[in-house]
Amino acid sequence: MALIQYLTHIEIDFGAVRLLPAHCERVGITRPMVVTDAGVRDAGVLARALGPLGDAAVAVFDGTPPNPTEAAVREASALYARHRCDGLIAVGGGSSIDLAKGVAIAATHPGPLTDYATILGGAGRISERVAPLIAVPTTAGTGSEVARGAILIVDDGRKLGFHSWHLLPKAAILDPELTLGLPPMLTAATGMDAIAHCMETFMAHAVNPPADGIALDGLARGWAHIERATRHGADREARWAMMSASMQGALAFQKGLGCVHSLSHSLGGVNPKLHHGTLNAVFLPEVVRFNAGADTIQREQRLQRMAHAMGLGRCDAQGTEISEALREMNARLGLPRGLAALGVDESVFGRIIEGALVDHCHKTNPRLASGDDYREILVRSM
């Protein structure tokens, strides 16, 4: 049975941050804590995002690490309690938004964070008591502002997913103006993250026609505009399109993701310094090739439909044209050509495979991967 659920308020426009006070009032946030990172603060983006709140008192946690951790969740939750906050505003990329979701759980639920991890049966323990959250993304990639999940590195080093409709932000305020100063490499990596979301969710085997339509449209927008946004950061049309593609990818991935994300989540736990979007870009060509043999991919002509959205024309049964187009796009964007360029070697393959096999995205891939399949994908992605 298919579950199709779209539940939050989404504002997308230049200047949309002006609506932040109205959404705080709507959801009952009177003493917010802002979750962000030092880079967003130092670039002046935080001040622009919070400008509409005027002189309202807000607590600010700006210690979000590149890959959010359980330790950072504890630190932010202590600040939330100290200031007697009643809601959260996340301003930043997916790391800040995911960290805020972790705080939304930890500040209102007892016990360690692992009690609420999806693969450990914790999703049902996340209740309506979670702190309300408004998300203001400053990158165009993760789509966490419209997603029900968060990815966090817990104390034992595992990178785990936390999923509940209660974690869905009460409002997503997408203001492309906040992305105009995003550096080229971060634009490219986050943009490929959005494209990976659209492609993986479209290939996933679950039945969700609205998600498929949203994902294909997001892929077309992202593919057509990522180079412009990367090379010409002030291109307003390209920035709007990439923010939409990011949001659409996350709206669609309630359907499920797959091997790209199983591997990226696992490798990101092994080496938290690696950027999630960059890893997705590196793994995507080989996972498309691996998925080509899945029954649903062939029967529903999903490779051909993705190729059409990417403007590639025809595509063979192995997905060769798509895989090569992805590699060429990565090269044009200046992204690493493979895992070796990121400092990854075969000594960590066992740990990556172990994590990928138990990741929450593993079973929604259209073709169930074995340990040997994951090893081959890793080797071919070097």
Rosetta blueprint (number, residue, H / E / L):
1 M L
2 A L
3 L L
4 I L
5 Q L
6 Y L
7 L L
8 T L
9 H E
10 I E
11 E E
12 I E
13 D L
14 F L
15 G L
16 A H
17 V H
18 R H
19 L H
20 L H
21 P H
22 A H
23 H H
24 C H
25 E H
26 R H
27 V H
28 G L
29 I L
30 T L
31 R L
32 P E
33 M E
34 V E
35 V E
36 T L
37 D E
38 A H
39 G H
40 V H
41 R H
42 D H
43 A L
44 G L
45 V H
46 L H
47 A H
48 R H
49 A H
50 L H
51 G H
52 P H
53 L H
54 G L
55 D L
56 A L
57 A L
58 V L
59 A E
60 V E
61 F E
62 D L
63 G E
64 T L
65 P L
66 P L
67 N L
68 P L
69 T E
70 E H
71 A H
72 A H
73 V H
74 R H
75 E H
76 A H
77 S H
78 A H
79 L H
80 Y H
81 A H
82 R H
83 H L
84 R L
85 C L
86 D L
87 G E
88 L E
89 I E
90 A E
91 V E
92 G E
93 G L
94 G H
95 S H
96 S H
97 I H
98 D H
99 L H
100 A H
101 K H
102 G H
103 V H
104 A H
105 I H
106 A H
107 A L
108 T L
109 H L
110 P L
111 G L
112 P L
113 L H
114 T H
115 D H
116 Y H
117 A L
118 T H
119 I H
120 L H
121 G L
122 G L
123 A H
124 G H
125 R H
126 I L
127 S L
128 E L
129 R L
130 V L
131 A L
132 P L
133 L E
134 I E
135 A E
136 V E
137 P E
138 T L
139 T L
140 A L
141 G L
142 T L
143 G L
144 S H
145 E H
146 V H
147 A L
148 R L
149 G E
150 A E
151 I E
152 L E
153 I E
154 V L
155 D L
156 D L
157 G L
158 R L
159 K E
160 L E
161 G E
162 F E
163 H E
164 S L
165 W H
166 H H
167 L H
168 L L
169 P L
170 K L
171 A E
172 A E
173 I E
174 L E
175 D L
176 P H
177 E H
178 L H
179 T H
180 L L
181 G L
182 L L
183 P L
184 P H
185 M H
186 L H
187 T H
188 A H
189 A H
190 T H
191 G H
192 M H
193 D H
194 A H
195 I H
196 A H
197 H H
198 C H
199 M H
200 E H
201 T H
202 F H
203 M H
204 A L
205 H L
206 A L
207 V L
208 N L
209 P H
210 P H
211 A H
212 D H
213 G H
214 I H
215 A H
216 L H
217 D H
218 G H
219 L H
220 A H
221 R H
222 G H
223 W H
224 A H
225 H H
226 I H
227 E H
228 R H
229 A H
230 T H
231 R H
232 H L
233 G L
234 A L
235 D L
236 R H
237 E H
238 A H
239 R H
240 W H
241 A H
242 M H
243 M H
244 S H
245 A H
246 S H
247 M H
248 Q H
249 G H
250 A H
251 L H
252 A H
253 F H
254 Q H
255 K H
256 G L
257 L L
258 G L
259 C H
260 V H
261 H H
262 S H
263 L H
264 S H
265 H H
266 S H
267 L H
268 G H
269 G H
270 V H
271 N L
272 P L
273 K L
274 L L
275 H L
276 H H
277 G H
278 T H
279 L H
280 N H
281 A H
282 V H
283 F H
284 L H
285 P H
286 E H
287 V H
288 V H
289 R H
290 F H
291 N H
292 A L
293 G L
294 A L
295 D H
296 T H
297 I H
298 Q H
299 R H
300 E L
301 Q L
302 R H
303 L H
304 Q H
305 R H
306 M H
307 A H
308 H H
309 A H
310 M L
311 G L
312 L L
313 G L
314 R L
315 C L
316 D L
317 A L
318 Q L
319 G L
320 T H
321 E H
322 I H
323 S H
324 E H
325 A H
326 L H
327 R H
328 E H
329 M H
330 N H
331 A H
332 R H
333 L H
334 G L
335 L L
336 P L
337 R L
338 G L
339 L H
340 A H
341 A H
342 L H
343 G L
344 V L
345 D L
346 E H
347 S H
348 V H
349 F H
350 G H
351 R H
352 I H
353 I H
354 E H
355 G H
356 A H
357 L H
358 V H
359 D L
360 H L
361 C L
362 H H
363 K H
364 T H
365 N L
366 P L
367 R L
368 L L
369 A L
370 S L
371 G H
372 D H
373 D H
374 Y H
375 R H
376 E H
377 I H
378 L H
379 V H
380 R H
381 S L
382 M L
